[in-house]
């Protein structure tokens, strides 16, 4: 039995699935694919364990399905738009021999350059999320808090402990996954579920190590780009607020929610002036109501 199994969650990712499976096959990694009700006619390779959901159960639930479907002590979580460039044995050695809880390789682009700012980040704080939702990071991307959050100060050429590797290329132990109760399926359908998992892992005394000699090519954004604008807005803000509820204190969490409301209010005004479509404005209003509920009541009930 292999000590590691790859879990790949797909949603209309037909243009990439064969390539990621082929790269896993090249390095002797068995694969479980969980398809979240794709409608693009994806053709799946024969040499994988395939789970077909009749509806989109969300990324976190699909990851949990994939882990339950294999018995290896280690799970390698891969996005469909990732292609392994090296063996992952060094990650396995880190997780097993050195008793680290989790490990990650380095994501690179087509030119071989590290995807700095995405491959690893620090865990979000109330301040970093406030700057994000207020649009400060978009207007001033080089501000000190954003650079710290996106780890632009780190030299990614060296092995080191990190806080939040991208869920696109992330190896964790089955024992830790069981102890944590898996990925939190309330982050539906996407965003912040991998951040939440890393946060809970570290809070429990675990460590996460980046091993840059292990690399994977990452194209990026294939599934998110297929979501309608209104859906992206609702999903992202909803998951962000859920993370704030779970991991920030009541004062800090409500301040983040207030910043969400303020940032969206500005976007709504601009959207009206610029004649944004009704689906976008509707999603922004819905997210404003959600942030107001948490800021005033301290709860996301009914969400």
C-alpha contacts under 8 A as a table, 3 or more apart, distances in Angstrom:
res1	aa1	res2	aa2	distance
1	X	72	X	7.18
2	X	5	X	7.05
2	X	29	X	7.51
2	X	30	X	7.62
2	X	72	X	6.31
3	X	72	X	5.09
3	X	73	X	5.71
3	X	74	X	6.02
3	X	92	X	7.87
4	X	29	X	6.69
4	X	30	X	7.56
4	X	72	X	5.36
4	X	73	X	6.39
4	X	74	X	4.55
4	X	75	X	5.56
4	X	76	X	6.70
4	X	92	X	7.39
5	X	29	X	5.86
5	X	30	X	5.14
5	X	31	X	5.79
5	X	32	X	7.27
5	X	70	X	7.17
5	X	72	X	6.10
5	X	74	X	6.50
5	X	75	X	5.19
5	X	76	X	5.96
6	X	24	X	7.72
6	X	29	X	6.49
6	X	30	X	6.12
6	X	31	X	4.72
6	X	32	X	6.11
6	X	75	X	5.78
6	X	76	X	4.46
6	X	77	X	5.79
6	X	78	X	6.69
7	X	31	X	6.01
7	X	32	X	4.90
7	X	33	X	5.93
7	X	34	X	7.54
7	X	63	X	6.89
7	X	66	X	5.66
7	X	67	X	6.96
7	X	75	X	6.75
7	X	76	X	6.10
7	X	77	X	5.06
7	X	78	X	6.22
8	X	31	X	7.39
8	X	32	X	6.30
8	X	33	X	4.85
8	X	34	X	6.28
8	X	63	X	7.69
8	X	66	X	7.71
8	X	77	X	6.26
8	X	78	X	5.24
8	X	79	X	5.85
8	X	80	X	6.19
9	X	33	X	5.87
9	X	34	X	4.84
9	X	35	X	5.96
9	X	36	X	7.22
9	X	59	X	6.83
9	X	62	X	6.34
9	X	63	X	6.65
9	X	78	X	7.71
9	X	79	X	6.70
9	X	80	X	6.95
10	X	13	X	5.70
10	X	17	X	7.87
10	X	33	X	7.13
10	X	34	X	6.19
10	X	35	X	4.82
10	X	36	X	6.09
10	X	38	X	7.40
10	X	79	X	7.72
10	X	80	X	6.27
11	X	35	X	6.06
11	X	36	X	5.34
11	X	37	X	6.71
11	X	38	X	4.96
11	X	223	X	6.38
12	X	38	X	4.68
12	X	39	X	6.16
12	X	40	X	5.26
12	X	41	X	7.85
12	X	42	X	6.81
12	X	223	X	6.83
13	X	16	X	5.75
13	X	17	X	6.25
13	X	38	X	7.78
13	X	40	X	7.69
13	X	42	X	6.91
13	X	80	X	6.53
13	X	81	X	7.76
13	X	222	X	7.06
13	X	223	X	6.80
14	X	17	X	5.56
14	X	18	X	7.68
14	X	40	X	6.75
14	X	41	X	7.09
14	X	42	X	4.31
14	X	43	X	6.64
15	X	18	X	7.54
15	X	42	X	7.78
16	X	19	X	5.54
16	X	20	X	6.55
16	X	80	X	5.77
16	X	81	X	5.44
16	X	82	X	7.96
17	X	20	X	5.46
17	X	21	X	6.24
17	X	44	X	7.14
17	X	80	X	5.44
17	X	81	X	7.31
18	X	21	X	5.25
18	X	22	X	6.02
18	X	44	X	7.00
18	X	45	X	6.57
19	X	22	X	5.06
19	X	23	X	6.30
19	X	83	X	6.57
20	X	23	X	5.16
20	X	24	X	6.33
20	X	80	X	6.15
20	X	81	X	6.97
20	X	82	X	5.92
20	X	83	X	4.79
20	X	84	X	7.00
21	X	24	X	5.08
21	X	25	X	6.14
21	X	31	X	7.05
21	X	45	X	7.60
22	X	25	X	5.01
22	X	26	X	6.17
23	X	26	X	5.00
23	X	27	X	6.62
23	X	83	X	5.83
23	X	84	X	5.32
23	X	85	X	7.34
24	X	27	X	5.37
24	X	28	X	6.16
24	X	29	X	4.97
24	X	30	X	6.84
24	X	31	X	7.28
24	X	83	X	7.94
24	X	84	X	6.60
25	X	28	X	5.02
25	X	29	X	5.77
25	X	30	X	6.85
26	X	29	X	7.77
27	X	86	X	7.43
27	X	87	X	5.51
27	X	88	X	7.73
30	X	48	X	7.06
31	X	48	X	5.27
31	X	49	X	6.36
32	X	48	X	5.78
32	X	49	X	4.61
32	X	50	X	5.94
32	X	51	X	7.69
32	X	66	X	6.04
32	X	69	X	7.29
32	X	70	X	7.53
33	X	48	X	6.89
33	X	49	X	6.17
33	X	50	X	4.94
33	X	51	X	6.17
33	X	66	X	6.95
34	X	50	X	6.08
34	X	51	X	4.73
34	X	52	X	6.07
34	X	53	X	7.34
34	X	62	X	5.99
34	X	63	X	7.57
34	X	65	X	7.36
34	X	66	X	6.23
35	X	38	X	6.39
35	X	50	X	7.57
35	X	51	X	6.15
35	X	52	X	4.95
35	X	53	X	5.96
35	X	62	X	7.85
36	X	52	X	6.65
36	X	53	X	5.20
36	X	54	X	7.25
36	X	55	X	6.17
36	X	56	X	4.48
36	X	57	X	6.29
36	X	58	X	7.18
36	X	62	X	7.24
37	X	52	X	6.69
37	X	53	X	5.33
37	X	54	X	5.35
37	X	55	X	5.04
37	X	56	X	5.39
38	X	41	X	7.21
38	X	42	X	7.13
39	X	42	X	7.54
45	X	48	X	6.37
49	X	69	X	7.99
51	X	66	X	7.85
53	X	56	X	6.70
53	X	57	X	7.31
56	X	189	X	7.76
57	X	61	X	5.97
57	X	62	X	6.48
57	X	188	X	7.92
57	X	189	X	6.90
58	X	61	X	5.65
58	X	62	X	6.25
58	X	185	X	7.38
58	X	187	X	7.95
58	X	188	X	5.42
58	X	189	X	3.82
58	X	190	X	6.18
59	X	62	X	5.14
59	X	63	X	6.17
59	X	185	X	7.85
59	X	188	X	7.27
59	X	189	X	5.78
59	X	190	X	5.58
59	X	193	X	8.00
60	X	63	X	5.16
60	X	64	X	6.35
60	X	183	X	5.30
60	X	184	X	6.18
60	X	185	X	5.01
60	X	187	X	7.04
60	X	188	X	7.47
60	X	189	X	7.49
60	X	190	X	7.34
60	X	193	X	6.25
61	X	64	X	5.12
61	X	65	X	6.25
61	X	183	X	7.12
61	X	184	X	7.66
61	X	185	X	5.24
62	X	65	X	4.96
62	X	66	X	6.19
63	X	66	X	5.04
63	X	67	X	6.29
63	X	77	X	7.96
63	X	183	X	7.26
64	X	67	X	5.20
64	X	68	X	6.27
64	X	182	X	6.17
64	X	183	X	6.45
65	X	68	X	5.26
65	X	69	X	6.26
66	X	69	X	5.07
66	X	70	X	7.02
67	X	70	X	5.79
67	X	71	X	7.80
67	X	75	X	6.89
67	X	174	X	7.82
68	X	71	X	7.37
72	X	75	X	7.08
72	X	174	X	7.69
73	X	173	X	5.98
73	X	174	X	5.22
73	X	175	X	7.41
74	X	92	X	7.38
74	X	171	X	6.84
74	X	172	X	5.82
74	X	173	X	4.65
74	X	174	X	5.64
75	X	171	X	5.54
75	X	172	X	5.54
75	X	173	X	6.35
75	X	174	X	6.79
76	X	169	X	7.05
76	X	170	X	5.74
76	X	171	X	4.31
76	X	172	X	6.72
77	X	167	X	6.65
77	X	168	X	6.45
77	X	169	X	5.67
77	X	170	X	5.13
77	X	171	X	6.04
78	X	82	X	6.58
78	X	167	X	7.19
78	X	168	X	4.87
78	X	169	X	4.93
78	X	170	X	6.87
79	X	82	X	5.49
79	X	167	X	7.65
79	X	168	X	4.61
79	X	169	X	6.93
81	X	218	X	5.88
81	X	219	X	5.52
81	X	220	X	6.25
81	X	222	X	7.02
82	X	168	X	7.24
82	X	169	X	7.78
82	X	216	X	6.27
82	X	217	X	5.48
82	X	218	X	4.52
82	X	219	X	6.56
82	X	220	X	7.94
83	X	216	X	5.37
83	X	217	X	5.06
83	X	218	X	6.62
84	X	87	X	7.40
84	X	215	X	6.48
84	X	216	X	4.35
84	X	217	X	6.43
85	X	214	X	7.64
85	X	215	X	5.52
85	X	216	X	4.98
85	X	217	X	6.68
86	X	214	X	5.70
86	X	215	X	5.78
86	X	216	X	7.10
87	X	90	X	7.48
87	X	214	X	6.70
88	X	91	X	5.38
88	X	92	X	6.60
88	X	105	X	7.98
88	X	214	X	6.14
89	X	92	X	4.98
89	X	93	X	6.17
90	X	93	X	5.02
90	X	94	X	6.28
90	X	211	X	7.53
90	X	214	X	7.07
91	X	94	X	5.12
91	X	95	X	6.29
91	X	103	X	5.65
91	X	104	X	6.69
91	X	105	X	7.26
91	X	171	X	7.12
91	X	211	X	6.87
91	X	214	X	7.42
92	X	95	X	5.14
92	X	96	X	6.01
92	X	97	X	7.96
92	X	103	X	7.83
92	X	171	X	7.78
93	X	96	X	5.24
93	X	97	X	5.17
93	X	98	X	6.86
94	X	97	X	5.87
94	X	98	X	5.17
94	X	99	X	6.79
94	X	100	X	6.07
94	X	102	X	7.74
94	X	103	X	6.76
94	X	209	X	7.66
95	X	98	X	6.14
95	X	99	X	5.40
95	X	100	X	4.72
95	X	101	X	5.65
95	X	102	X	5.52
95	X	103	X	6.33
95	X	171	X	7.97
95	X	172	X	7.20
95	X	173	X	7.02
96	X	99	X	5.05
96	X	100	X	6.86
100	X	103	X	7.51
100	X	206	X	6.79
100	X	207	X	5.58
100	X	208	X	6.61
100	X	209	X	7.42
101	X	172	X	6.32
101	X	173	X	6.27
101	X	176	X	6.97
101	X	201	X	7.77
101	X	206	X	5.28
101	X	207	X	5.40
101	X	208	X	6.16
102	X	170	X	7.52
102	X	171	X	5.57
102	X	172	X	4.36
102	X	173	X	6.48
102	X	206	X	7.81
102	X	207	X	6.47
102	X	208	X	4.74
102	X	209	X	6.52
103	X	170	X	6.27
103	X	171	X	5.20
103	X	172	X	6.56
103	X	208	X	5.21
103	X	209	X	4.66
103	X	210	X	5.80
103	X	211	X	7.15
104	X	165	X	6.38
104	X	169	X	6.14
104	X	170	X	4.79
104	X	171	X	5.90
104	X	208	X	7.49
104	X	209	X	6.30
104	X	210	X	4.92
104	X	211	X	6.17
104	X	214	X	7.99
105	X	169	X	6.54
105	X	170	X	7.23
105	X	210	X	5.80
105	X	211	X	5.15
105	X	212	X	5.43
105	X	213	X	7.14
105	X	214	X	4.76
105	X	215	X	5.35
105	X	216	X	7.21
106	X	114	X	6.76
106	X	115	X	7.90
106	X	119	X	6.26
106	X	156	X	7.91
106	X	169	X	7.88
106	X	210	X	7.23
106	X	211	X	6.92
106	X	212	X	4.98
106	X	213	X	7.46
106	X	214	X	6.21
106	X	215	X	4.80
106	X	216	X	6.42
107	X	114	X	5.93
107	X	115	X	5.78
107	X	119	X	5.50
107	X	169	X	7.38
107	X	215	X	5.89
107	X	216	X	5.11
107	X	217	X	5.84
107	X	218	X	5.96
108	X	111	X	7.63
108	X	112	X	5.28
108	X	113	X	5.17
108	X	114	X	4.30
108	X	115	X	5.19
108	X	215	X	6.97
108	X	216	X	6.14
108	X	217	X	5.02
108	X	218	X	6.01
109	X	112	X	5.27
109	X	113	X	5.54
109	X	114	X	6.52
109	X	115	X	6.33
109	X	217	X	5.67
109	X	218	X	5.80
109	X	219	X	6.72
110	X	113	X	7.48
110	X	217	X	6.59
110	X	218	X	7.67
110	X	219	X	7.60
112	X	217	X	7.68
114	X	119	X	7.50
114	X	156	X	7.71
115	X	118	X	5.69
115	X	119	X	5.52
116	X	119	X	5.87
116	X	120	X	7.24
116	X	150	X	7.53
116	X	151	X	7.48
116	X	152	X	6.66
117	X	120	X	6.46
117	X	121	X	6.46
117	X	150	X	4.42
117	X	151	X	6.13
117	X	152	X	6.35
118	X	121	X	6.58
118	X	150	X	6.95
118	X	165	X	7.95
118	X	166	X	6.61
119	X	165	X	5.83
119	X	166	X	5.36
120	X	150	X	7.09
120	X	151	X	6.81
120	X	162	X	7.12
120	X	163	X	7.53
120	X	164	X	5.60
120	X	165	X	4.17
120	X	166	X	5.88
121	X	149	X	5.76
121	X	150	X	4.70
121	X	151	X	5.37
121	X	162	X	7.60
121	X	163	X	6.64
121	X	164	X	5.13
121	X	165	X	6.24
121	X	166	X	7.79
122	X	148	X	7.39
122	X	149	X	5.05
122	X	150	X	6.47
122	X	151	X	6.51
122	X	162	X	7.17
122	X	163	X	5.18
122	X	164	X	5.53
123	X	149	X	7.10
123	X	163	X	6.00
123	X	164	X	5.91
123	X	195	X	7.07
123	X	199	X	7.08
124	X	127	X	7.97
124	X	128	X	5.91
124	X	129	X	6.41
124	X	149	X	6.72
125	X	128	X	5.25
125	X	129	X	6.27
126	X	129	X	5.32
126	X	130	X	6.02
126	X	244	X	7.63
126	X	248	X	7.24
126	X	252	X	6.19
126	X	253	X	7.04
126	X	255	X	7.82
126	X	256	X	6.06
127	X	130	X	5.03
127	X	131	X	6.31
127	X	145	X	7.80
127	X	256	X	7.92
128	X	131	X	5.28
128	X	132	X	6.27
128	X	145	X	6.23
128	X	146	X	6.51
128	X	149	X	6.91
129	X	132	X	4.89
129	X	133	X	6.18
129	X	256	X	6.91
130	X	133	X	5.39
130	X	134	X	6.02
130	X	256	X	5.58
130	X	259	X	5.76
130	X	260	X	7.31
131	X	134	X	5.24
131	X	135	X	6.23
131	X	136	X	5.07
131	X	137	X	5.90
131	X	146	X	7.97
132	X	135	X	5.40
132	X	136	X	6.14
132	X	137	X	5.43
132	X	138	X	7.51
133	X	136	X	7.68
133	X	259	X	6.55
133	X	260	X	5.46
133	X	263	X	5.77
133	X	264	X	7.79
134	X	137	X	7.97
134	X	259	X	6.22
134	X	260	X	6.80
134	X	262	X	7.08
134	X	263	X	4.44
134	X	264	X	7.83
135	X	138	X	5.28
135	X	139	X	6.40
135	X	263	X	6.86
136	X	139	X	5.13
136	X	140	X	5.64
136	X	141	X	7.31
137	X	140	X	5.04
137	X	141	X	4.44
137	X	142	X	7.52
137	X	143	X	7.13
137	X	146	X	6.54
138	X	141	X	5.46
140	X	143	X	5.77
141	X	146	X	6.57
141	X	147	X	7.70
142	X	146	X	6.57
142	X	147	X	6.07
143	X	146	X	5.50
143	X	147	X	6.27
144	X	147	X	5.18
144	X	148	X	6.16
145	X	148	X	5.11
145	X	149	X	6.09
146	X	149	X	5.00
146	X	150	X	6.09
147	X	150	X	5.23
147	X	151	X	6.07
147	X	152	X	5.38
147	X	153	X	7.19
148	X	151	X	5.11
148	X	152	X	6.42
148	X	153	X	6.74
149	X	152	X	7.97
151	X	154	X	5.51
155	X	158	X	6.45
156	X	159	X	7.53
156	X	212	X	6.64
157	X	212	X	5.87
158	X	211	X	7.18
158	X	212	X	6.36
159	X	209	X	6.97
159	X	210	X	5.47
159	X	211	X	4.82
159	X	212	X	6.22
160	X	209	X	5.58
160	X	210	X	5.46
160	X	211	X	7.14
161	X	207	X	6.86
161	X	208	X	5.58
161	X	209	X	4.31
161	X	210	X	6.08
162	X	165	X	7.05
162	X	207	X	7.83
162	X	208	X	5.67
162	X	209	X	5.76
162	X	210	X	6.38
163	X	198	X	6.92
163	X	199	X	7.68
163	X	202	X	7.61
163	X	207	X	7.96
163	X	208	X	6.43
164	X	195	X	6.33
164	X	198	X	6.05
164	X	199	X	7.84
164	X	208	X	7.87
165	X	169	X	7.64
165	X	170	X	6.81
165	X	210	X	7.73
166	X	169	X	6.11
166	X	170	X	6.73
166	X	194	X	7.57
167	X	170	X	5.39
167	X	194	X	5.64
169	X	216	X	7.70
172	X	176	X	7.32
172	X	177	X	7.37
173	X	176	X	5.40
173	X	177	X	6.38
174	X	177	X	4.97
174	X	178	X	6.12
175	X	178	X	5.22
175	X	179	X	6.17
176	X	179	X	5.00
176	X	180	X	6.09
176	X	201	X	7.52
177	X	180	X	5.26
177	X	181	X	6.16
177	X	182	X	4.87
177	X	183	X	7.61
178	X	181	X	5.10
178	X	182	X	5.84
179	X	182	X	7.62
180	X	183	X	7.80
180	X	197	X	7.99
180	X	200	X	7.27
180	X	201	X	7.40
181	X	184	X	7.69
182	X	197	X	7.90
183	X	193	X	6.42
183	X	194	X	7.36
183	X	196	X	7.98
183	X	197	X	6.10
184	X	187	X	6.28
184	X	193	X	6.23
184	X	196	X	7.66
184	X	197	X	7.53
185	X	188	X	6.34
185	X	193	X	7.61
187	X	190	X	6.13
187	X	191	X	6.70
187	X	192	X	6.76
187	X	193	X	5.66
187	X	239	X	5.44
187	X	242	X	7.29
188	X	191	X	7.59
188	X	235	X	7.02
188	X	239	X	7.13
189	X	235	X	6.89
190	X	193	X	6.94
190	X	235	X	6.73
190	X	236	X	7.54
190	X	239	X	7.49
191	X	194	X	7.48
191	X	235	X	7.33
191	X	236	X	6.14
191	X	239	X	5.98
191	X	240	X	7.62
192	X	195	X	4.88
192	X	196	X	5.94
192	X	239	X	6.06
192	X	240	X	6.65
192	X	243	X	6.89
193	X	196	X	5.11
193	X	197	X	6.22
194	X	197	X	5.00
194	X	198	X	6.27
195	X	198	X	5.23
195	X	199	X	6.15
196	X	199	X	5.03
196	X	200	X	6.20
196	X	243	X	6.87
197	X	200	X	5.28
197	X	201	X	6.10
198	X	201	X	4.98
198	X	202	X	6.14
199	X	202	X	5.30
199	X	203	X	6.07
200	X	203	X	5.00
200	X	204	X	6.18
201	X	204	X	5.27
201	X	205	X	6.80
201	X	206	X	5.36
201	X	207	X	7.43
202	X	205	X	5.21
202	X	206	X	4.70
202	X	207	X	5.95
202	X	208	X	7.82
203	X	206	X	7.13
211	X	214	X	5.94
212	X	215	X	6.46
219	X	222	X	7.74
221	X	224	X	5.36
221	X	225	X	5.88
222	X	225	X	5.57
222	X	226	X	6.97
223	X	226	X	5.37
223	X	227	X	7.13
224	X	227	X	5.44
224	X	232	X	7.53
225	X	228	X	7.84
227	X	231	X	6.22
227	X	232	X	6.14
228	X	231	X	5.32
228	X	232	X	6.34
229	X	232	X	5.20
229	X	233	X	6.38
229	X	279	X	7.45
229	X	280	X	6.14
230	X	233	X	5.25
230	X	234	X	6.38
230	X	279	X	5.32
230	X	280	X	4.69
230	X	281	X	7.82
230	X	282	X	7.36
230	X	283	X	5.05
230	X	284	X	7.69
231	X	234	X	5.23
231	X	235	X	5.99
231	X	283	X	7.19
232	X	235	X	5.26
232	X	236	X	5.93
233	X	236	X	5.41
233	X	237	X	6.12
233	X	280	X	7.64
233	X	283	X	6.15
233	X	284	X	6.75
233	X	287	X	7.59
234	X	237	X	5.60
234	X	238	X	5.79
234	X	283	X	5.75
234	X	284	X	7.33
234	X	286	X	7.28
234	X	287	X	6.01
235	X	238	X	5.18
235	X	239	X	6.06
236	X	239	X	5.35
236	X	240	X	6.08
237	X	240	X	4.99
237	X	241	X	6.08
237	X	260	X	7.86
237	X	287	X	6.40
238	X	241	X	5.31
238	X	242	X	6.25
238	X	287	X	6.98
238	X	290	X	7.56
239	X	242	X	4.98
239	X	243	X	6.22
240	X	243	X	5.17
240	X	244	X	6.35
241	X	244	X	4.96
241	X	245	X	6.15
241	X	256	X	7.88
241	X	257	X	6.72
241	X	291	X	7.14
242	X	245	X	5.05
242	X	246	X	6.25
242	X	300	X	7.38
243	X	246	X	5.20
243	X	247	X	5.99
243	X	248	X	7.85
244	X	247	X	5.44
244	X	248	X	5.21
244	X	253	X	5.13
244	X	256	X	7.25
245	X	248	X	6.09
245	X	249	X	7.61
245	X	250	X	7.51
245	X	253	X	5.89
245	X	298	X	7.81
245	X	299	X	7.56
245	X	300	X	7.93
248	X	251	X	7.95
248	X	252	X	5.87
248	X	253	X	5.18
249	X	252	X	5.36
249	X	253	X	5.73
250	X	253	X	5.16
250	X	254	X	6.02
250	X	298	X	6.94
251	X	254	X	5.30
251	X	255	X	6.24
252	X	255	X	5.04
252	X	256	X	6.31
253	X	256	X	5.15
253	X	257	X	6.30
253	X	295	X	7.73
254	X	257	X	4.87
254	X	258	X	6.07
254	X	294	X	6.48
254	X	295	X	4.45
254	X	296	X	7.64
254	X	298	X	6.88
255	X	258	X	4.95
255	X	259	X	6.24
255	X	295	X	7.06
256	X	259	X	5.03
256	X	260	X	6.23
257	X	260	X	4.96
257	X	261	X	6.30
257	X	291	X	4.88
257	X	292	X	6.84
257	X	294	X	6.49
257	X	295	X	5.38
258	X	261	X	5.08
258	X	262	X	6.21
258	X	291	X	6.71
258	X	292	X	6.94
258	X	295	X	5.92
259	X	262	X	5.02
259	X	263	X	5.92
260	X	263	X	5.22
260	X	264	X	6.05
260	X	288	X	7.14
260	X	291	X	6.32
261	X	264	X	5.26
261	X	265	X	6.06
261	X	287	X	7.76
261	X	288	X	5.01
261	X	289	X	7.91
261	X	291	X	5.78
261	X	292	X	6.53
262	X	265	X	5.06
262	X	266	X	6.46
263	X	266	X	5.35
263	X	267	X	6.40
264	X	267	X	4.85
264	X	268	X	6.02
264	X	284	X	6.27
264	X	285	X	7.84
264	X	287	X	7.83
264	X	288	X	6.42
265	X	268	X	5.09
265	X	269	X	6.36
265	X	288	X	7.45
266	X	269	X	5.25
266	X	270	X	6.26
267	X	270	X	5.06
267	X	271	X	5.87
267	X	284	X	7.94
268	X	271	X	4.85
268	X	272	X	6.15
268	X	281	X	6.28
268	X	284	X	6.78
268	X	285	X	7.71
269	X	272	X	5.22
269	X	273	X	6.32
270	X	273	X	5.09
270	X	274	X	5.95
271	X	274	X	5.04
271	X	275	X	5.66
271	X	276	X	4.72
271	X	277	X	7.96
271	X	281	X	6.96
272	X	275	X	4.97
272	X	276	X	6.13
272	X	281	X	7.96
273	X	276	X	7.86
276	X	280	X	6.75
276	X	281	X	6.93
277	X	280	X	5.61
277	X	281	X	6.56
278	X	281	X	5.12
278	X	282	X	5.90
279	X	282	X	5.11
279	X	283	X	6.14
280	X	283	X	5.19
280	X	284	X	6.19
281	X	284	X	5.04
281	X	285	X	6.18
282	X	285	X	5.15
282	X	286	X	6.21
283	X	286	X	5.04
283	X	287	X	6.18
284	X	287	X	5.12
284	X	288	X	6.13
285	X	288	X	4.97
285	X	289	X	6.29
286	X	289	X	5.18
286	X	290	X	6.35
287	X	290	X	5.00
287	X	291	X	6.18
288	X	291	X	5.16
288	X	292	X	6.08
289	X	292	X	5.06
289	X	293	X	6.13
290	X	293	X	5.14
290	X	294	X	6.49
290	X	300	X	7.08
291	X	294	X	5.26
291	X	295	X	6.03
292	X	295	X	4.97
292	X	296	X	5.92
293	X	296	X	5.37
293	X	297	X	5.53
293	X	298	X	7.01
293	X	299	X	6.63
293	X	300	X	6.83
294	X	297	X	5.17
294	X	298	X	4.34
294	X	299	X	4.77
294	X	300	X	5.78
295	X	298	X	5.75
300	X	303	X	5.66
